[in-house]
Structures are given as structure tokens and as C-alpha cells.
């Protein structure tokens, strides 16, 4: 498989101001594979250490922060002659040894010529029990599930992917049906690497769903492992409510939908826990579609999305026929999956910040708003080909200087203020839109 984050890692390697690297991302998104594949491609040697249940690694990092001693011990432990520039030191499951995280500060200050990267649970790294997190002494990189382009590469549809990045919409319009079929497959499979790999090798839809369910169960086990006892049940309630929250016409997160009488104070910490774990994305409302978007942010009002569209479908127990075949069986939830996909695509290309917009006085809603160049860019998301939108039409009429994007199952079409982009071309156009 191909992960585009490899290029980001290459940029990190070649940066003259390079610092030790921490890979952030939810469990099962492929952080370990990325680092080891990166080492295989770009370095002569790899010194790989799994910190989980590794008493020798524990001894190395808990003794002191003498970097010369630590390097000698790592050479002995890995049987690799670790040398500057041509060896990548990888510490995996690093959250199991918090002192290893703290040691990155000293690698940065005392041995910047050595290349070291770590991966582990976002929660464990963030909590770093009673040790000093190396603020300002590390580089960080966010890793997300495979996006649609990476899914195309995995399926061997490399030319189809390259055609999307060429912005030759005249040709992609001709192949519209093929792209739509591939996109529906992605909706069902999602971007968790193990799931994608199994689908590519077997085409077994039931096995895909079994793996997705196993990943969800694994996350549930993590709740008990990393969260305090009093918080675990609230985390589970928020987590399990996500499909129903997104299935509403107004997808604003409603505490009362978790349980009767629920209030923000009861669940704020649970939501933040899920955000810190990389399992959900929070999209706050902005009161005005104007720059700077942050100035109009309304933190108490937001939508919550999951990390992966395939996992969302698994939690909602969608059937293959409901996702892979164009039908009206679950019209409302189809909109939820489509918004999830668009948000996920934007996150995979590090588009930030992302907001949505509506007002208390109106049910009209703009699905997303981002900053593009020096303007606010409203984004409307339509699951199929019915693209009527009173909200967007009203906004563009009020602001004739504003441009907007609509993502739908319609082919590419550019109008004076509004450009319709097929859903399968989401990120490439967003990044380069003018």
C-alpha cells in the first residue's frame, strides 16, 4: 500500500532544523507501518524498539538522560550500529515508557544529528504520567486513516488517482460512473489500513465488517484501560451516540440525545477524552461566514464526527447493499456518511480550521466553512444529485463577491459563484481552489 504521509516524513528527514518526531494518531491508523516503511525506503539501517512489556527498554530510559549511555544501550538492544543520519531509531508503543518521551528533549539538545521517531497511543503520549513533555523540542505529525486517493492506490487504480490530481475534469466526467462506484466502496470499507488490505486481497464484505467491529471493540477496551472509572461510562455513552447524532437533519451535537436530562458539564470531559484519543473530530459553529473564522467561533455549539467513515457505517450496522448500491433505503444516514467522508478527506490533507455555520433563528445550514487564500469558503455537501440549497443560495445572493463549493454526485461544473465538485475529487480541488 502507499501512504502519502511518507512524503511528509521525507521532508522531516531533510529539514535542517529537524527535531525528534512524534507521530500522533488513533490506534490502528498505521503509524508503526509508516515509520518502518519510511526506514526501509530512506535509511540504511533501522533500530526498532517496542516499548510495551520490554523490561530492558524500561531500564534504558528510566535510569537517567545520559544520551551517550542511552545510545550505547540501544545499539546493544537492537544489535544495530546506530550512526548519525543513516539510521532511523524507532520507539514503538512509547506511551508504555513515559521517560522515553521525556528523553526526546535531550536527543534534541545533545544529539540532533541522530534521527529518532516515536509512535504510540495519543492518550498515553498526552498523559505522560508525571514526566516532562518535551514542549518545543519535538516535531509532531498527525496520521489519519487512509484517504480516498490512498484507497485508489491500494486497489491498483493509480492512473485513476493521477487523473484526479491532473484536474482534467473533462476526462474525469467521462469516467464519472467508475469513480462513483469506487467512492461507494470506500464509504463501506473506510480507511483503516488493515481493513483496506483485507478488502483488496479478498473482496470479502463480511470480513471487512468483522474487522471494523473488532477495531471498535478494541477502542472500547481502551476506554477502560486509559480513562478513570468515573469517566468510562460517559465516554461510552458519547461514543455510542455518534451515529444517531449524525443521522439527524440538524447534526448539531445534542447532550439530551445521550440520555434524558444530560448537560454539557456531565459530558465535556468525555468528549475531550475522545478528541485527545483521535477518535472524534469536533467541528464548532461560527456565527458569521466571515474572516477571521476564529473570531466568530461558538465553542459550546458543535458537531462531532468519527475518525473513519467505514467505522461509522459499522457502528450504525449499515448493510453492503445500502452503501454500495444507489438507493433510497437510508436517505438520511447517507447524508451523515457523506459529511463524514468530506470532513475526513479535509483532515487527511491537514485543512484547518474547519467550521460549520447556521443561526438559532434559521434551520438553514452551511455544512462546512474553511479559509481558502484570503477568503471564507463555504462548502455544501450533498449525498447524491439533488443539490437544491436554500442556505447557500441565500448566502451567495447576499454576498455576490463570495465563492463557494458544492460536493455532490454530479460531475464537475463551474458557475459564476458556485463550483460543483464531484465527491470523489474533494481534497485535490479544495487544496488548489482559487
C-alpha positions, 0 to 999 in steps of 0.5 A: 500500500502507499501512504502519502504521509511518507512524503511528509516524513521525507521532508522531516528527514531533510529539514535542517532544523529537524527535531525528534518526531512524534507521530500522533494518531488513533490506534490502528491508523498505521503509524508503526507501518509508516515509520518502518516503511519510511526506514526501509525506503530512506535509511540504511539501517533501522533500530526498532524498539517496542516499548510495551512489556520490554523490561530492558527498554524500561531500564534504558530510559528510566535510569537517567538522560545520559544520551551517550549511555542511552545510545550505547544501550540501544545499539546493544538492544537492537544489535544495530550500529546506530550512526548519525543520519543513516539510521532511523531509531524507532520507539514503538508503543512509547506511551508504555515508557513515559521517560522515553518521551521525556528523553526526546528533549535531550536527543534534541539538545545533545544529539540532533544529528541522530534521527529518532521517531516515536509512535504510540497511543495519543492518550498515553503520549498526552498523559505522560504520567508525571514526566516532562513533555518535551514542549518545543523540542519535538516535531509532531505529525498527525496520521489519519486513516487512509484517504480516498486517493490512498484507497485508489492506490491500494486497489491498483487504480493509480492512473485513476488517482493521477487523473484526479490530481491532473484536474482534467475534469473533462476526462474525469466526467467521462469516467464519472460512473467508475469513480462513483462506484469506487467512492461507494466502496470506500464509504463501506470499507473506510480507511483503516489500513488493515481493513483496506488490505483485507478488502483488496486481497479478498473482496470479502464484505463480511470480513471487512465488517468483522474487522471494523467491529473488532477495531471498535471493540478494541477502542472500547477496551481502551476506554477502560484501560486509559480513562478513570472509572468515573469517566468510562461510562460517559465516554461510552455513552458519547461514543455510542451516540455518534451515529444517531447524532449524525443521522439527524437533519440538524447534526448539531451535537445534542447532550439530551440525545445521550440520555434524558436530562444530560448537560454539557458539564456531565459530558465535556470531559468525555468528549475531550477524552475522545478528541485527545484519543483521535477518535472524534473530530469536533467541528464548532459553529461560527456565527458569521461566514466571515474572516477571521473564522476564529473570531466568530467561533461558538465553542459550546455549539458543535458537531462531532464526527468519527475518525473513519467513515467505514467505522461509522457505517459499522457502528450504525450496522449499515448493510453492503447493499445500502452503501454500495448500491444507489438507493433510497433505503437510508436517505438520511444516514447517507447524508451523515456518511457523506459529511463524514467522508468530506470532513475526513478527506479535509483532515487527511490533507491537514485543512484547518480550521474547519467550521460549520455555520447556521443561526438559532433563528434559521434551520438553514445550514452551511455544512462546512466553512474553511479559509481558502487564500484570503477568503471564507469558503463555504462548502455544501455537501450533498449525498447524491444529485439533488443539490437544491440549497436554500442556505447557500443560495441565500448566502451567495445572493447576499454576498455576490463577491463570495465563492463557494463549493458544492460536493455532490454526485454530479460531475464537475461544473463551474458557475459564476459563484458556485463550483460543483465538485464531484465527491470523489475529487474533494481534497485535490480541488479544495487544496488548489481552489482559487 
